[in-house]
Each structure stands twice: as C-alpha cells, then as structure tokens.
C-alpha cells in the first residue's frame, strides 16, 4: 500500500514522538527533550533522547535514530506499511480511501479472512472430537503433544465429502466464498462442489500479521495421491510469496533468534519445540525468489536446513543458483545439511537440542557450498578438466549483479583455485606460510589476494598449471560434520541388540559386518564389536561391554542405548527371549537395508510429481508407495510374537 506524503505528515502532526516512544520507554523530562534507557541496548545510564520539536529520537548507545515510523518498525519488527497502519490506529486516523474497485477487493479479503478463521476452528474442533482419534494418534506418533497442537492450531479434516461445506453453510457462508477461499473443489465438470481437504491433518498457514490465509493438509491414508496438499492460489494466498510460521519467526528474529528455513510443517514445529522459534518453511514448493526476499527482510544470513541426501543437496544447489545473482553487501545464505535419512523431527527426538545445535553450528557459507558443488568430482587431472572448472567458476562470479560482492567473490575463488590447482612444490610452500595452523599469514595472503584480484579484474583467472592431484577435502568439511550429530534409531537398535544378545553373531556375523551405518560413531562401535568377537571371542554381554570400554567407546555405547526410547523396541533389550529376538532381528535388518533406499526414491518421486504432474510420475509414486507399504507390513507383529518373552498375543 502506498501512502501520500500528506497522510504521513498528518500522522506526524497528530502523534508526538514522545507519545509513541513512551509506550515502550519510560521517559523523563530533560529540558526541552525527554530521556530514558535505550530499548535496543542494556544500559544503566540513560542515553536515549526524544525531541518533539525535531520529531525525532536519538539512541547514542546503539547509534540508531529516526522518526515515529522508524521507531515502530525497529521495536516491533514490522514493515513500513504495517507501522503506518498501527500509528494510524493509535492516532484515530482512518486509512486513505481506496478506489471503488480496491475497496471492493479489500472488503472481499476481509470476508475471506473470516471464512478461513471459521474453517480453522472447525478443523480444530474435529481434531478434538471422536472423529479425530486417528489424527491424534498420528500427531502423538510424531511427538506433537496437545499443547503443541493448540499452539500451532492444528486440526483434522474428516473423510466426509461435505463436512466443512455443510458446517460453513450453517454459519451463513455462501458456497462461492468457500470456493474463492480454496476450501471447496468446483468446476464445470463437477456438478456439486465438495471439500478440498478430506482425511488430513490440517496445518493453518498465516500471513505476516497472523491471519489464516490457507491450509496445508497431511494425508493419513497410505495410498493418498499426494501426501501433502496445500490450498490453491486465492485472493489471500500466493504460496510463492508466503512462509509457514512467518509471523512468529519475524518477531523472533527481531528479538534476536537465528532465522532457519526447513522443508515442511512438522519440521518447523520440531525446530520451534527444540528452541528455535524463528523457523520457517516454503509452502509445498522449492524456495522462490519472493520467499528469498522475505527471508532477507528478516535476517542478513538465514540458515537453509536441508536433508543430507542427494535430493537435499540438489535443493541446496538450486537455492545457491537462485541467490547468486541477487546477493547484496551483507546479504547471503548459510547451509546446514542434516544426517541422511533424518529430518529435524527425527534429529531432535534422537539427539535432543544438542544434535540440532551441532548441525546448525556447522552450517556452511554460501561460497563454501558453491565451491563444494563445483569441485566435488575432484577430477582435475587433465588440462581440459581444469579449464572447465575455471570456466564454471568464471561464469558463476559473472552472474553476481552487485559489483562489490562480485569483486570479493572473484578474490575468494581465485584464492581457492590457486590453492586447489597449484603445483605440489607451491602447495608445500603455501603450507609453510600457513605455519601449520591452517591460516595463511596475513601479510603473504594480502599480497597473494592482491595479485589474484588483478587477474580477475582483467576478466580471467591466471591459474598456474597443476602438477599433482589434490587430496580428498570433503571429510573435514562443515557440510558433512552434521552427519555426526545423531545416530539413526534403527542403527541404534541393531547395535544394542548385538550387545545385549551377542549370540546373534554366531549366525549373523557376515550380515552384521556388511551393514551400512551412516553414523561414524555407530560404525566405529560396529567394527569394535566385530573385532572383539573375532579376536577375543567375547561370547557374553558383559565381556563385550568390557571390550568396548577398553577401546574407549563406553560413553558412545551409553549414548546409543539412550537413543532407544520406544516400548516397541523391547527385543533389543536384555531379557527378551531368544526366539523373539531372532524373529525381530530378521525384520529389523531387512528394514534397515530396504527402507533407506525406498525413502530416498519416495522423495524423488514426490518431487518429480510436484514439478511435473504426469501419469508416468504418478505411476512411479504409487509404485514406490506400494513397495513401502509392503515393507511396512513386515513391521506388524505376528500373532503370538512375544509369547516367549512373556508378552500377550496380538490379533492384527
């Protein structure tokens, strides 16, 4: 919304700065001015001054100053239009009149906001009713307790075809308004409009003022065509221009929290629960240019938190490509990759806040992520490949529109290329300049950078011909440090089962030795167990624990055992009968091998269908879902399973 200078001047005239500031700062008269403690800094002596004659405020402790609009924006974390609206309400001044068409559109939007609020309350009530039992079970399985459900206003859309439509109709809402709000599906080939969301857990989506503008629905049926379904584009909702949890995150960032971007609704809730309130997510799409702009309005360097698998890396690289031309001084991105096979919810539940903090703490700068992508092949053994690398880096740097940022990226990548491709003798000399600490001595680095910057300014890199192949670099990279954060639950189950039931290895030693463990600490425990059994013949649990402790891994085993919290994991614990353990071992190892592969394929299929909704991609998705469903069936307890351990039979 644009405001005329006359309207803004009227607000300034009606609202003395001392009145606006005095709502937040306790002011005392000091001559012609007012003074108080800074709202931006902790201080004991007042250094914040207000001058009504100048219509300005001055904060000498933080160096900030401005007018009434600046004060509201900086203390309340809102954009200029919203600051104007708040001040207009304070002054009792009506906002400027729209044209008749604009006024009609605004009235319609207000009506649709009311419709969405009624729908949200209906979904909340359905979740709390008997019909919402299945949805409550799903939320309980995801560790979303009732308090969290209320905080995020989660709900449930029943499987009935006209439940919401009939409810809103009873409230006097006309069907065309329901359709325009995106709550009903209608069309020329649909004689009777019906509910868009059915048998789904509902996540309300708000705008940056906290008003509900759309919904995201998570299917509970295994064979649902789309796991997640969002509201369509409406007068209220443009999915590429909004962020889930954006209103809360904006205030949290203003209060000092780090801005984090994850992939889904449950991921946001898990991160907020873990103590990261400024967490947001795109709305069913890859990050868009508009969303990137929203992020940069809130924070200078948002952290994008992606899965650590190939799909997650591709998403990170897409974000890199989108951000590069739009970089500005001080505006960038950081990237944190999760352990493969885990989302933020899994990570928090298995490793707690510490595991999440480690992943975020190892976030990579945008330049590091880009450099990793361009060099991850590590194959620069021919002149053509080295030239291709130089050309790619040149092209990336040229894509940056801001001149100063482009210049500094040129210097940075020049140094990286020189270090990567320099002859062996020069590399050794460079290591000596680093003094063994990994940091280039400042004087030599300044001379080196100055020369490389000159080469870049002339339009190309002057990289000396390499003589040897570089060593592996990614193992110590911050990008992969996040993989050390939390042991995947199934890996923990397998390790604890073997420690508590070492007799399993009498028949499954080869199988255990061939299992792929993602977590470095878990894999180290696996190797230690094998060595102890093979070399020392550790045949009982106590001897095996002693061998693990002797190798300095006692604390690692304690952490692994602490990761097992579900009652259904009882076969891994001591005391379970051998027959039960043997049956359980077969299916848990099968799941470990198959489910990782299928889950990766499922994500690829879902993304493919979202990008290109063809029959082929739909068939692929259904095929993967079918295989996963069949695999899930192996987790069902067989009738009588557990009797040997004293557990009652279950009929499925």
N, C-alpha and C positions, 0 to 999 in steps of 0.2 A: 504494500500500500504506500502511495506517495502522499506526503503532507505538504501543503503550501507553506511558504515562509511566514505568511500572515498568521496561520494557525499556530505554528510553533512559537512565534513571538507572543501570541496571546497566552499560551501556557506559561512562558517565562514571566510574563507580567502578572499572572494570577498566582504563581507559586514562587515565593521567595526561596532562595537556595537553602536558607536556614531551616525552613519548614520541611523541605524534602529530606535534607540530611538529618534533621532532628528526629526523624522516625527511626533511624538506626544508630545515631551517635548522640551521646549526651553532651550537649553544648552549653558553654558558659560565656556570658558576655565579656568581651575584652576590648574596651574602647569602641571603635566603630565596627569591629569584627566579632566573630564568635570563634571559640576554640574548643577542642576536645581531643580525645585519643583517636589515633588512626584506626579506621575499620579494616585496613589492609595489613597492618603490622602489629606485633605485640610490643607495647611500649608503656612506660610508667609516666613519662612527662609528655603533656600534650604538644603535638606538632602538626595538628590538623586544624586548618583555619578556613572560615567561611566569610565571604564578603558579599552581602546582599546588593550593595551598590554596583559592584562589578559583575553580579550574577554569576559568581564563580566560587569554586572551592580549591584549596591547595593542601596537599599532603606532603610535607617536607621529609617525612621518614621514608616514604616509598618513591618519591619523585613524581607522583601522579597529580593531575589536576584536571578540571573540566567544568561543565555546566550541569544542570539538573538531569539532562538526558544521559550524559556520561556516567553520572553517579549511579543512576538506576541500572544501567547496563552492566557496570563493573561490580556492583554489590549484589545484584540479583541474578546475574548471568543470563540476561535476555537480550535479544537483538533490538535494534533501534525501533522498528515498528511496534513491538510489544511494550517497550519502555514508554513510547508516546501514548499508547492506549492506557497504560497504568496511570500515568501522570494526568491524562485527561479525566479519568475516573476520579482521581484524587481532587482535581480542581472542579469537578462537576460540570465539565465542558463536553457537550456531545461531539462525537467524531464527525468529520466532514461528511456531507451527504454524497452518496453515490449517484450515478446516473440511474434512471429508472431500471435499465437492464441489469446494472450492477447490484442495485438494491434488491431486485427480484432474485438474483442469484444468491446473494447473501442470506436472504430470508429462507431460500430453499436449503442452503447449507445448514442453517440453524435447525431447520426441521429434521434434516437427515442426522444431525448430531443427536437429537432427541431419540430418533428411531434406533440408532446404534446403541445408545445407552439402555433403552428398553430391552434390546436383544441381549446385551451383555448380562443384565440382571436375570433374564430368563435362563440363559445358559448356566449362570451361577446357581440358580435355584434347582435346575435339573441335575447338576452335579451332586448337590446335597441330598437329592431325593433317592428313592429306591431305584429309580431307573438309572441312576449314575453309579451304581455299585461297580460295574466293570471298569468305568473310567477311573474311579477312586482307586481300584486295585492297580491299574496301570501307573497312576501317579505315585502310589506307595512303592511300587517296584522301582521307580526312578528316584526314590528317596525325597519326593516332594510332599512334605507334611502339610497338614491342614493350614497352618499359619502361612506357609509359603503360597499355598493355593489362594488364600484370601489376599495376600499382599499383591500378587500378580493378577488377581481377579480371574482365575482360571475357571472354566466351565465345561459343560458337556452338551453336545447336540445329539439328541436321541436319534435312533434309526428310523423313526416315523417320518413319512414323506411330507406331512403338512403341519408338524408340531409347532414350529415357530410362526408359520404363516397364520395359523388359527389363533395363537396367543396374541400376536400383534393386532390381528383383526379385532379381537375383543377389546383392545386398548384404543380402537378408533383409528388405527394407522391404515391408510389406503394401500392397496396392492401396488399401484405404480410407485409409491415411495419405497416400499420394500424392495422392489426391483431395482430402482435407482441407487439404493444403498448397497446393492450387491448381495442381498440376503436371499433372494429367490432366483431361480433359473427360469428364464422365459424366452420365447422366440416364436416366430411364425409357425414353426413345426411342432410347437408344444402347446396343446390346447389349454392346459391348466398349469400355471406356474407352480413350482414346488420348491421346497427348502434346498438351498445350495449345500449346506453342511448337514451331514447325517452320520451318526455313529462316529463322532470325532470329539476328541478333547480339544477345547477351544481356548486359544490364546488371544486376548484382546490386544489390538495394536492401536497406540495412541499417537496423536501429533505432538509437537513440542510444547503444547500447552496442556497436555494430559487428557485431551478429549478423545474418546474412542472413535476411530475413523475406519477401522477394518478388523478382520479376524484372520487368524491362521488356525487351521484345523488339522490335527494329527489323527489319522485313521487308526481305529482299533482292529479292524478286520485285516487278517494277514493277506488276503487276496485283493485288497483295495488297489485300484489302478494307480492312484497317487498317494504316497504315504502322507505328504503334506499338501494341503490345498489352501491357497490364500484367496481373500476377496479379490474380485476383478477391479479394474480401474473404474473409479467413480468420481463424482464431483468432489468428494472428500479425500480420496485415496489415490495416490500415484506411487506405486511400490518402489520405483527407482529413485524417489525423492524423499523417502522416509527411512527411519531406522527403528527397529524394535527396541524399546526401553530408552528411546532418545531423550524424552523429557526428564526422566530421573537422572540419566547419565550426564546431561548438560549441567544440572545443578551440582552433581557430584564432582565433575571436573572443576567447576567454579570453586568448590570447597577444597580442591587440592588433590583429588583422586586421579590416577592414570586412566586414560581412555583406551579401552580394549575392544577389539572387534572379533567376534567369533561367528560361527556359521549358522546356528539355529537357536530357536526359542529356549529349549531346555538347556543348551549350552550357556545362554545368557543367565538363566536362573541359577545354574550351578555356580557360575562365576560370582554373581551377586551374593549367593549364600557363602561362598568362600571368602568374602570380604573385599570384593572388587565391584563396588556399586556402579562405576562408570563403564559398564559393559553393554555393548550394543550388537546388533546383528542385521545384515541385509534381510530383505523380505522375499525369500524364495528365488533370488537371482544372484549372480555374481556381483561384486561391488561395482556400482555405477559411478560415472563422473559426478553426478549430482550428490550422491552419497559421500564421495570423497570430499567434495566441497563442504558438506555439512560437518564432516569429521574435522577438517582443518579450521572451521569456525570455532570448534570447541577446544581443540588442542593442537599444538605445533607438530607433535610426533606421535600419532596414535600407533598402538601396537596391534598388528593384524595377527591373530592366533589361528593357525590352520592345522589340519591333520598332517601328520608327518609322512603319509603315504604318497604315492605318485600323484594321485588326484589333488592332494593338498598342496604339493609343490607346484603343480600346474596352476592352481588358483593363486598361489603367491606370485608366480611369474606373470600371470595376467595382470595382477594388481601393480606389479613393477612397471610393466609396459604402459599401463594407463597413467601412472603417476609421473613418469619421467618428463613428458613434455610440460607438465603443469607445476613442476617444482618451483618454489619461490624461496628467497632467503629466509631461513628459519623454518620452512615447512617441508616435512619429509615423512617417512613411514619407517616403522621397525617391524620385524617379522619374528614371531615365536612359533616354532613347529612342535607339535605335540608328539609323544611317543606313538609309533604306528599302531593302529588298531584301537586307540583310545581317544575319546572326546573329552572335553573339560569335565563333564559329569563323572566319567569313569576315573579320570585322573584325581579329582578331588576325593571321591569315595575310597579309592585305593591308597592314595598317598597323602591325603589331607592338604591343608593350605600350603605346607612346606613344598610339596611336589609342584603345586601350581606356581608358587613363587619362584621355584628354580627354573621352570620353563620360561616364565616371563622375564626373569633376571638374565637369561641367556639370549634374549632377543637380539637379532642381527640388524644392523643398519641396512638401509635400502641399498647402498652401494655394495655392501658385502653380499647381499642376496643376489644382486645382479651379477657380480663377479663370479659367484659360485655357478650360476647358470651358464655363463659363457665359458667357463674353464672346467666344468665337471667331467668332461670327457677325458681330460688330462692327456690328450693325444696331439702333441705338437712336435712330432719327430720329423716332419718334412717341411721344406720351405713353403709349400702351398698351404699347409695347415696353419702355420704361423702367420702367414699373410692373411688367411681367412679370419683368424682371431683378431688381428689388428684391424681389419676392415669392419668386423662386427662392433668392436669397441668404438671405433670412429663414428659409426652410424648411430649408436646409442647416444653418445655425447652430443652429436649434432641435433638430436631430437629435442634437447632441452631448450626451451624458449627463452628462459631468463639468462641474460648474458653472464652475470656474475656467477650464478650456480653452474652454468656450462663451463666457465673457465676453471672453477675449482674441481669439478669432476674430471676435466681434462688433466689437471695436475695429478689428481689421485690415481686415475687409471694409467697414466704414463708411468708413475712410480711402480704400480703393480705389474704392468707389462715388463718393465725393465727388470724387476726382480725375478719374474717368472721365466723370462727368456734369456737372461744373461748367461754368458759362458761360465763354466764351473769355476775358473780361477777368480773371475769377478765376483761370483756368488760368495766364495770363501772370504774374499777381501771385504765384502759387504757385511758378512757375519762378524768379522773382526771389528768393523766400525760400530756394530751394534753392542760390542763389549760383552757379548754373551748374555745380555739381558733381554734380547728381543726387541729393543728400542733403538732406532737409529740415533746416533749422537746428533744433537741439534744443529751444530754448525755444518757438518757434512750433509745432512739431509736438506738444509736450506739451499746449499749450493747445488745439490742434485736436483731438487724440485725446480729451482730457477731455470736450469738448463732444459729440463724436460718440458716445462711450461712453454718455453720458447719454441720447441719443436711442435707442440700442439697448436700454438697460435699461427704457425705457418701452414696449418691445415693437414698435417700428417704426423704420425709418430716416428721418431728416429730410434728404432729399437735395434740394438746390436744383435748380430746373428748368434743364436744359441748353439752350444756345443754338447749339451747333455740334457737328458730327460729329467724334469722335476720330480721330486718325491711326492708321495700322497699327502694331501693337505686337509682333506675333509674330516679326518678322525678327530682332530682337536678343535674343529670349528664350533663356534657358538650355536650354529644351526643344528648340530647333532647332539649338543650337550643335553638338550631337553630329553633325549631318549633315556637318560639315566634317572629320570625323576621317579617313576613309579612302576612296580612290577605288574604286568598284566595279570588279572586274577587267575586265569587258567594256568599260567606258568607257576604261580604260587601254589595252586592246588597240587600240581604234579610233583613239585619239589617236596612239599610237606608230606604227601602220601608216601614217597620213596623213603624219606627219613623215618617216618613212623612205621612203615611196613617194608623194611629192606628186602624181605623175601621176594618182593615183586621182581627184583633184578635177577633172580635165579632164572626166570623165563623171559624177561623183557630187557636185558642189558643192551642188546643191539638196538632195540627200538628206542630206548631211552637215550642212547648215545647219538641217534640220528635226528632227534627232535630239534627243531629250530627255535631257539629262545631269543627274543628281541632285546630283553633287558640285560645289560652287561653283567650286573651283579648276579642275576639269576643264572646266566650262562656259566659264570665262574663257579657258582655252587654246584651246578650240574656236573661240570668237569671234576670238581673236587670229590663229589660223591662217587663218580666212576673210578677215579684213581684210588680212593680209599677201599672200595670194594675189590678192585682188581689186584692192587698191590698188597694191602694189609689183610684182605679177606674179612672186612668188617661185616659181620653177619647179623648183628642186632642193632637196635636203635641207639642204645647208649654208646656203643663203640663207634657208630657212625657220627653221632654228635660230637664225640671226643675228637675224632679225626678232623671234623670241620673246624672245631675250636682251635685245634693245633695249627691249622693253616691260617688262623687269624680271621675266620669268617663267622665267628659265633654271633656277632652283632647283626651281620647280614641275614643269618638264619632267623634271628628274632624278628627282624623287620618283615621277612617273608611270612612267618607264621601270623604276625599281626594283620597281614593283608587279608586273611581269611576270616570273614565275619558272618557269613550266612549259615543258618542252621542246616540248609540242604547240603552243605559241604561236609557233613559228618563222616563219610567214608575215608576222607583224608586224615582224620584224626586218629589218635591211638585208641584202641579198644574196639574198633569195628571188626566184625568177623571176617575171616579170610575170604569166604565165598562172596560176601557182599563187596569187599574191596576189589576182588578180581573182576567181577562184572562191571563195577563202576569204572575201573581203570580202562577197560576196553573202550567205553563210550567217551570218557573224558579225553583220551588221547586222540580218538577219531575226531572229536570236535576241535581239538587244538589244531590238527592238521588241516581240516577242511574249512572250518568257519572263517579263518583269516582270509583264505583265498576267495571264498564266496562273498564275504562282506566287501572286499575291495571291488569285486566285479559288480556287486549291487550298487555301490556308489557310482561307478562308471555308467551303469545302465540308467540310473535315475538322472544323472546329469545329461546323458545323451537324450533321454526323452524330454527333459525340460528344454534343452536347446533346440531339438528338432523332433516334434511330436508326430513321428511317422509310425506306420503299422509295424515296420521292422523293429524299431526301437522299443515299441510297446511289447512285442513278442519276446524280445530279449529280456526286458524287465520281468515279464511274467515267468519266463523260464528260470531266471535266477531266483525269483521269489519261491517258485515251486521247489527248486533244489534246496533252498534254505529251510523251507517248511518241512521237507522230508528229513533234513538234517536235524531240525529241532525236535522231530519226533523221537529221535534216539535219546533225547534227554528225559523223556517220560519214564517214570518209574514203572518197572514191570510188576505185575501183580505178584505179591509175595516178596518183592525185593526189600531186604532189610530184616526179614524174619530171623536170620541167623544172628543178627546184632540186637535182637530183642525189640524190633520196631514193628508196629502193626501193619497189616497189609492194606493196600490202597487199590480200589477199583477205578479204572480210568474209563 
